[in-house]
Amino acid sequence: MTSIPLSRKTTRRLSVPVRDTRPPREIDDAELATLLRIADCLIPAAGPNPAASEAENYLKYLHLALAARADAFDAVMAGVAALTNTSGGELRAALKQMWATDKATFDPLSAIVAGAYFMTPQIMALIGYPGQHRDAAGLEDAANELETGILDPVLERGHIYVSAAGE
């Protein structure tokens, strides 16, 4: 039997499903225009913060957010379709109405729009968010935490191990 050496540089991990970075289907121009109007209505320009559609690379992150919420894609796009012919002045009222009566559509729609905005490097820099990074606690932090007595109730309760094998 011949063994095949495994490379240290693996392009994907078998335990983690590969996620598509594209929405479940192409978004047409009318849908995209409506999504951007919704985004700008929910996140208008304020001070140094640009409106959602004006954030650098917003479209890239909007598509990524739509792909990440593939479970809600159809509901979100149905909501977008319902708002397509809503004029600019009426859009805010229509979104408020959707928020009040159709949370199943409004919640993922607003989360996608806002999530895409906050994923852009420009906005991350503006709010001072460095992104995800490992911040492991030091040994002294663990010792200090134990001194607070956090484990005292567990120690007082005593041993309660039960074998999964029923021993």
MODELLER restraints for C-alpha pairs under 7 A, 6 or more apart:
rsr = mdl.restraints
at = mdl.atoms
rsr.add(forms.Gaussian(group=physical.xy_distance, feature=features.Distance(at['CA:20:A'], at['CA:67:A']), mean=6.55, stdev=0.5))
rsr.add(forms.Gaussian(group=physical.xy_distance, feature=features.Distance(at['CA:21:A'], at['CA:64:A']), mean=5.28, stdev=0.5))
rsr.add(forms.Gaussian(group=physical.xy_distance, feature=features.Distance(at['CA:21:A'], at['CA:67:A']), mean=5.56, stdev=0.5))
rsr.add(forms.Gaussian(group=physical.xy_distance, feature=features.Distance(at['CA:22:A'], at['CA:63:A']), mean=6.09, stdev=0.5))
rsr.add(forms.Gaussian(group=physical.xy_distance, feature=features.Distance(at['CA:22:A'], at['CA:64:A']), mean=6.17, stdev=0.5))
rsr.add(forms.Gaussian(group=physical.xy_distance, feature=features.Distance(at['CA:22:A'], at['CA:67:A']), mean=5.10, stdev=0.5))
rsr.add(forms.Gaussian(group=physical.xy_distance, feature=features.Distance(at['CA:23:A'], at['CA:63:A']), mean=6.04, stdev=0.5))
rsr.add(forms.Gaussian(group=physical.xy_distance, feature=features.Distance(at['CA:23:A'], at['CA:66:A']), mean=5.33, stdev=0.5))
rsr.add(forms.Gaussian(group=physical.xy_distance, feature=features.Distance(at['CA:23:A'], at['CA:67:A']), mean=4.03, stdev=0.5))
rsr.add(forms.Gaussian(group=physical.xy_distance, feature=features.Distance(at['CA:23:A'], at['CA:70:A']), mean=6.71, stdev=0.5))
rsr.add(forms.Gaussian(group=physical.xy_distance, feature=features.Distance(at['CA:24:A'], at['CA:67:A']), mean=6.47, stdev=0.5))
rsr.add(forms.Gaussian(group=physical.xy_distance, feature=features.Distance(at['CA:24:A'], at['CA:70:A']), mean=6.31, stdev=0.5))
rsr.add(forms.Gaussian(group=physical.xy_distance, feature=features.Distance(at['CA:31:A'], at['CA:80:A']), mean=6.55, stdev=0.5))
rsr.add(forms.Gaussian(group=physical.xy_distance, feature=features.Distance(at['CA:31:A'], at['CA:81:A']), mean=6.88, stdev=0.5))
rsr.add(forms.Gaussian(group=physical.xy_distance, feature=features.Distance(at['CA:34:A'], at['CA:80:A']), mean=6.43, stdev=0.5))
rsr.add(forms.Gaussian(group=physical.xy_distance, feature=features.Distance(at['CA:34:A'], at['CA:84:A']), mean=5.57, stdev=0.5))
rsr.add(forms.Gaussian(group=physical.xy_distance, feature=features.Distance(at['CA:35:A'], at['CA:80:A']), mean=6.50, stdev=0.5))
rsr.add(forms.Gaussian(group=physical.xy_distance, feature=features.Distance(at['CA:36:A'], at['CA:53:A']), mean=5.79, stdev=0.5))
rsr.add(forms.Gaussian(group=physical.xy_distance, feature=features.Distance(at['CA:39:A'], at['CA:52:A']), mean=5.61, stdev=0.5))
rsr.add(forms.Gaussian(group=physical.xy_distance, feature=features.Distance(at['CA:39:A'], at['CA:53:A']), mean=6.68, stdev=0.5))
rsr.add(forms.Gaussian(group=physical.xy_distance, feature=features.Distance(at['CA:39:A'], at['CA:113:A']), mean=5.63, stdev=0.5))
rsr.add(forms.Gaussian(group=physical.xy_distance, feature=features.Distance(at['CA:40:A'], at['CA:51:A']), mean=5.51, stdev=0.5))
rsr.add(forms.Gaussian(group=physical.xy_distance, feature=features.Distance(at['CA:40:A'], at['CA:52:A']), mean=5.27, stdev=0.5))
rsr.add(forms.Gaussian(group=physical.xy_distance, feature=features.Distance(at['CA:40:A'], at['CA:53:A']), mean=6.19, stdev=0.5))
rsr.add(forms.Gaussian(group=physical.xy_distance, feature=features.Distance(at['CA:41:A'], at['CA:92:A']), mean=6.44, stdev=0.5))
rsr.add(forms.Gaussian(group=physical.xy_distance, feature=features.Distance(at['CA:43:A'], at['CA:51:A']), mean=5.67, stdev=0.5))
rsr.add(forms.Gaussian(group=physical.xy_distance, feature=features.Distance(at['CA:43:A'], at['CA:52:A']), mean=5.53, stdev=0.5))
rsr.add(forms.Gaussian(group=physical.xy_distance, feature=features.Distance(at['CA:44:A'], at['CA:51:A']), mean=4.37, stdev=0.5))
rsr.add(forms.Gaussian(group=physical.xy_distance, feature=features.Distance(at['CA:44:A'], at['CA:52:A']), mean=6.61, stdev=0.5))
rsr.add(forms.Gaussian(group=physical.xy_distance, feature=features.Distance(at['CA:45:A'], at['CA:51:A']), mean=3.92, stdev=0.5))
rsr.add(forms.Gaussian(group=physical.xy_distance, feature=features.Distance(at['CA:52:A'], at['CA:117:A']), mean=5.86, stdev=0.5))
rsr.add(forms.Gaussian(group=physical.xy_distance, feature=features.Distance(at['CA:55:A'], at['CA:122:A']), mean=6.82, stdev=0.5))
rsr.add(forms.Gaussian(group=physical.xy_distance, feature=features.Distance(at['CA:56:A'], at['CA:120:A']), mean=6.71, stdev=0.5))
rsr.add(forms.Gaussian(group=physical.xy_distance, feature=features.Distance(at['CA:56:A'], at['CA:122:A']), mean=6.27, stdev=0.5))
rsr.add(forms.Gaussian(group=physical.xy_distance, feature=features.Distance(at['CA:57:A'], at['CA:120:A']), mean=6.50, stdev=0.5))
rsr.add(forms.Gaussian(group=physical.xy_distance, feature=features.Distance(at['CA:58:A'], at['CA:116:A']), mean=6.56, stdev=0.5))
rsr.add(forms.Gaussian(group=physical.xy_distance, feature=features.Distance(at['CA:58:A'], at['CA:117:A']), mean=6.33, stdev=0.5))
rsr.add(forms.Gaussian(group=physical.xy_distance, feature=features.Distance(at['CA:58:A'], at['CA:120:A']), mean=6.34, stdev=0.5))
rsr.add(forms.Gaussian(group=physical.xy_distance, feature=features.Distance(at['CA:61:A'], at['CA:116:A']), mean=4.77, stdev=0.5))
rsr.add(forms.Gaussian(group=physical.xy_distance, feature=features.Distance(at['CA:61:A'], at['CA:119:A']), mean=6.53, stdev=0.5))
rsr.add(forms.Gaussian(group=physical.xy_distance, feature=features.Distance(at['CA:61:A'], at['CA:120:A']), mean=6.61, stdev=0.5))
rsr.add(forms.Gaussian(group=physical.xy_distance, feature=features.Distance(at['CA:62:A'], at['CA:113:A']), mean=6.68, stdev=0.5))
rsr.add(forms.Gaussian(group=physical.xy_distance, feature=features.Distance(at['CA:62:A'], at['CA:116:A']), mean=4.80, stdev=0.5))
rsr.add(forms.Gaussian(group=physical.xy_distance, feature=features.Distance(at['CA:65:A'], at['CA:112:A']), mean=5.41, stdev=0.5))
rsr.add(forms.Gaussian(group=physical.xy_distance, feature=features.Distance(at['CA:65:A'], at['CA:115:A']), mean=6.65, stdev=0.5))
rsr.add(forms.Gaussian(group=physical.xy_distance, feature=features.Distance(at['CA:65:A'], at['CA:116:A']), mean=5.72, stdev=0.5))
rsr.add(forms.Gaussian(group=physical.xy_distance, feature=features.Distance(at['CA:66:A'], at['CA:73:A']), mean=6.55, stdev=0.5))
rsr.add(forms.Gaussian(group=physical.xy_distance, feature=features.Distance(at['CA:66:A'], at['CA:112:A']), mean=6.33, stdev=0.5))
rsr.add(forms.Gaussian(group=physical.xy_distance, feature=features.Distance(at['CA:72:A'], at['CA:108:A']), mean=6.59, stdev=0.5))
rsr.add(forms.Gaussian(group=physical.xy_distance, feature=features.Distance(at['CA:75:A'], at['CA:105:A']), mean=5.64, stdev=0.5))
rsr.add(forms.Gaussian(group=physical.xy_distance, feature=features.Distance(at['CA:76:A'], at['CA:105:A']), mean=5.59, stdev=0.5))
rsr.add(forms.Gaussian(group=physical.xy_distance, feature=features.Distance(at['CA:76:A'], at['CA:108:A']), mean=6.73, stdev=0.5))
rsr.add(forms.Gaussian(group=physical.xy_distance, feature=features.Distance(at['CA:76:A'], at['CA:109:A']), mean=5.41, stdev=0.5))
rsr.add(forms.Gaussian(group=physical.xy_distance, feature=features.Distance(at['CA:79:A'], at['CA:105:A']), mean=6.20, stdev=0.5))
rsr.add(forms.Gaussian(group=physical.xy_distance, feature=features.Distance(at['CA:98:A'], at['CA:106:A']), mean=5.96, stdev=0.5))
rsr.add(forms.Gaussian(group=physical.xy_distance, feature=features.Distance(at['CA:99:A'], at['CA:106:A']), mean=5.41, stdev=0.5))
rsr.add(forms.Gaussian(group=physical.xy_distance, feature=features.Distance(at['CA:117:A'], at['CA:123:A']), mean=6.92, stdev=0.5))
rsr.add(forms.Gaussian(group=physical.xy_distance, feature=features.Distance(at['CA:118:A'], at['CA:124:A']), mean=6.08, stdev=0.5))
rsr.add(forms.Gaussian(group=physical.xy_distance, feature=features.Distance(at['CA:124:A'], at['CA:130:A']), mean=6.92, stdev=0.5))
